[in-house]
């Protein structure tokens, strides 16, 4: 079978091979000047939650939000089936008004398998073209905040980590990965191991200058990649979901690199960058 790739795709593949297979240190690889090539060297940060966005919103070309259990996974599942997702911060009456304003279906405020909700399992049969308002206190809130800052924003998970990384690199040199974390009842952020692993999964497909925080995320992912379901199912978030009757959500979130969907925020909605790019190319 003959595979036709453009020169840039081949070039990216070679760099990723050198970075991931040969494990060349981040930022250590250089082309000889005689090649006459300029290699884009991405500057990569990794910081948590709302404070991370506040810190890097002015110095980032791209922000990648990672909420593995479950917003980012839910968005990937929905967009992979041709839906459009509107992130929204609140689950109160304002969400009802907002869904009417954008003429979209409002996801159930409670996780459910019978209704469209934050449960990725509930979105497996979402109809093509559905416009869905999907509130959540973590990933959706962060997406809403990042989008309001006019920063190119992607939401990524384990399922689409490679595709998301490749699009992020194509959108700018300064990339910030934001693991969402969870929230305690008092509103403070709780560390979430699944989001650190997810952030590391995305970072493992990016080449550039990494901060120590980003390097640690990659190391955490590398130590976990052969037992993702085991770790996610034993995490605080995973145990909570399984006890609530949603083991399938943890299974869906544990799948790695099975999706080419890249949810890119366009105004106030997430649409599939891969689909949008194909449409634009077909028009030219």
C-alpha positions in Angstrom: 0.0 0.0 0.0 1.3 3.4 -0.9 0.8 6.2 1.6 0.8 9.8 0.1 2.0 12.4 2.6 3.0 16.0 2.0 6.6 17.0 2.9 5.5 18.8 6.0 3.7 15.7 7.3 6.7 13.6 6.6 8.9 16.2 8.4 6.7 16.2 11.5 6.6 12.4 11.5 10.4 12.2 11.5 10.7 14.7 14.3 8.1 12.9 16.4 10.0 9.6 15.7 13.2 11.1 16.9 11.6 12.6 19.9 9.5 9.7 21.1 11.2 6.6 19.8 14.8 7.6 20.1 14.0 9.6 23.2 16.2 12.6 22.3 16.0 15.2 25.0 13.6 18.1 24.5 15.2 20.9 22.7 18.5 19.0 22.1 17.9 18.1 18.4 19.4 20.4 15.8 19.6 20.3 12.1 22.9 21.2 10.5 22.9 24.8 9.2 23.8 23.3 5.8 20.3 21.9 5.5 19.0 25.4 5.1 16.0 24.6 7.3 14.4 26.5 10.1 12.8 24.3 12.8 10.0 25.8 14.8 10.9 25.4 18.4 7.8 25.4 20.6 7.8 26.8 24.1 5.7 24.6 26.2 4.2 25.2 29.6 1.9 23.1 31.9 -0.1 24.7 34.7 -3.3 23.8 36.5 -6.8 25.2 36.3 -8.1 28.8 36.3 -4.9 30.2 37.7 -2.9 28.5 34.9 -5.0 30.2 32.3 -4.7 33.5 34.1 -1.0 33.2 34.3 -0.4 32.2 30.6 -3.3 33.7 28.7 -1.2 36.7 27.5 1.9 34.6 26.6 0.3 31.7 24.8 -0.7 31.2 21.2 -2.6 28.0 22.0 -4.1 26.7 25.2 -5.0 23.0 25.5 -7.4 22.1 28.3 -7.4 18.5 29.6 -10.3 17.2 31.6 -10.2 13.4 31.1 -13.1 12.5 33.5 -15.0 13.7 31.8 -15.5 17.0 29.8 -12.7 16.6 27.3 -13.6 12.9 26.7 -17.3 13.8 26.3 -16.5 16.5 23.7 -14.3 14.2 21.7 -17.1 11.5 21.6 -19.7 14.1 20.6 -17.6 15.8 17.9 -16.5 12.4 16.6 -20.1 11.8 15.8 -20.7 15.1 14.0 -22.1 17.2 16.9 -21.2 20.7 18.0 -20.5 21.5 21.7 -21.0 24.8 23.5 -19.1 24.9 26.8 -20.9 26.6 29.6 -19.8 27.4 33.2 -23.0 27.0 35.1 -25.7 24.3 35.5 -28.4 26.8 36.8 -31.2 28.6 35.0 -28.8 30.7 33.0 -27.8 27.5 31.2 -31.4 27.1 30.0 -31.5 30.6 28.8 -28.1 30.2 27.1 -29.2 27.0 25.3 -32.2 28.9 23.9 -30.1 31.8 22.9 -27.8 29.5 20.8 -30.7 27.2 19.7 -29.0 24.1 21.2 -30.0 21.2 23.3 -29.0 21.5 27.0 -27.3 18.5 28.4 -28.8 17.0 31.5 -27.6 18.6 34.7 -27.2 15.2 36.2 -24.9 12.5 34.7 -27.2 10.1 32.8 -27.1 7.2 30.4 -30.6 7.8 29.1 -30.2 11.5 28.4 -27.4 13.5 26.8 -25.2 14.5 29.6 -21.6 14.9 30.7 -21.3 11.1 30.6 -19.3 10.2 27.4 -21.4 7.0 27.2 -24.6 9.0 26.8 -23.1 10.7 23.8 -22.2 7.5 21.8 -25.5 7.8 20.0 -25.8 11.5 19.6 -27.3 12.5 16.3 -25.1 14.1 13.6 -25.5 17.9 13.6 -26.7 18.1 17.2 -25.9 21.4 18.9 -25.2 20.6 22.6 -24.7 23.0 25.5 -22.5 21.0 27.9 -21.9 22.6 31.3 -19.3 21.3 33.7 -17.5 22.9 36.7 -14.0 22.1 35.3 -13.2 21.6 31.7 -16.2 23.5 30.4 -15.6 26.4 32.7 -12.0 26.6 31.7 -12.9 26.5 28.0 -15.4 29.3 28.5 -12.7 31.3 30.3 -9.9 30.6 27.8 -12.2 31.4 24.8 -13.1 34.8 26.4 -9.4 35.7 26.3 -9.3 35.2 22.5 -6.7 32.5 22.8 -6.8 29.5 20.4 -8.3 26.8 22.6 -8.3 23.0 22.2 -9.8 20.5 24.6 -7.9 17.2 24.6 -8.0 13.8 26.3 -6.2 10.5 26.0 -8.4 9.5 23.0 -7.2 12.3 20.8 -3.9 13.3 22.4 -1.7 12.8 19.3 -4.1 14.6 16.9 -4.6 17.5 19.4 -0.8 17.9 19.8 -0.3 18.1 16.1 -3.0 20.8 15.7 -1.6 22.7 18.6 1.8 22.8 17.1 0.4 24.0 13.8 -1.4 26.9 15.5 1.5 28.6 17.3 4.9 28.4 18.9 3.8 29.1 22.5 1.7 26.2 23.8 0.2 25.9 27.3 -1.3 22.7 28.6 -3.9 23.1 31.3 -4.9 20.0 33.3 -8.3 20.9 34.7 -8.3 19.1 38.0 -11.5 18.6 40.1 -13.1 20.8 42.7 -13.7 20.3 46.4 -17.1 21.3 47.8 -15.6 24.7 48.9 -14.7 25.4 45.3 -11.0 24.9 45.7 -9.2 22.8 43.1 -8.4 19.2 43.8 -5.4 17.5 42.0 -6.6 14.9 39.5 -4.1 12.3 38.5 -6.0 11.5 35.3 -5.6 15.0 34.1 -1.9 15.0 34.8 -1.6 11.8 32.8 -3.7 13.2 30.0 -1.6 16.4 29.9 1.5 14.2 29.6 0.0 12.2 26.8 -0.6 15.4 24.8 2.9 16.7 25.6 4.5 13.4 24.6 3.6 14.3 21.0 5.0 17.9 21.1 8.6 18.8 20.5 10.1 22.0 22.0 11.4 23.6 25.2 9.5 22.2 28.2 9.2 23.6 31.6 9.9 21.3 34.5 6.1 21.0 35.1 5.6 19.9 31.5 8.5 17.4 31.8 7.0 15.9 35.0 3.6 15.5 33.2 5.3 13.5 30.4 7.2 11.3 32.9 3.9 10.6 34.7 2.3 9.6 31.5 5.2 7.4 30.4 5.0 5.6 33.7 1.3 5.0 33.3 0.7 4.4 29.6 0.6 0.6 29.8 -2.0 0.6 32.5 -4.3 3.5 31.9 -7.6 1.9 32.8 -6.1 0.4 35.9 -4.9 3.8 37.1 -8.0 5.8 36.0 -10.4 3.2 37.6 -8.5 3.5 40.9 -8.3 7.3 40.9 -10.6 9.3 43.1 -12.6 10.4 40.1 -12.7 7.0 38.6 -13.9 5.3 41.8 -16.6 7.9 42.1 -17.9 7.3 38.6 -17.8 3.5 38.9 -19.7 3.7 42.3 -22.3 6.0 40.5 -22.8 3.3 37.9 -20.7 4.7 35.0 -17.8 2.3 34.6 -18.2 2.7 30.8 -17.2 6.4 31.1 -13.9 5.4 32.7 -13.3 2.8 29.9 -14.0 5.3 27.2 -11.7 7.8 28.8 -8.9 5.2 29.1 -8.7 4.6 25.3 -5.6 6.3 23.8 -5.1 7.7 20.3 -8.3 6.2 18.8 -9.7 9.5 17.7 -8.7 12.1 15.1 -11.2 14.6 16.3 -9.6 17.9 17.6 -12.2 20.1 19.4 -11.1 23.7 18.6 -13.0 26.5 20.1 -14.5 28.7 17.4 -16.1 31.7 19.1 -18.3 30.1 21.7 -18.5 26.6 20.4 -16.2 23.6 19.9 -16.2 22.1 16.4 -14.0 19.4 15.0 -10.9 21.0 13.5 -10.3 18.0 11.3 -13.7 18.3 9.7 -13.5 22.0 9.4 -10.1 21.8 7.7 -11.5 19.2 5.2 -14.4 21.5 4.3 -12.1 24.5 3.8 -9.8 22.5 1.6 -12.7 21.2 -0.5 -13.8 24.8 -1.1 -10.4 25.8 -2.5 
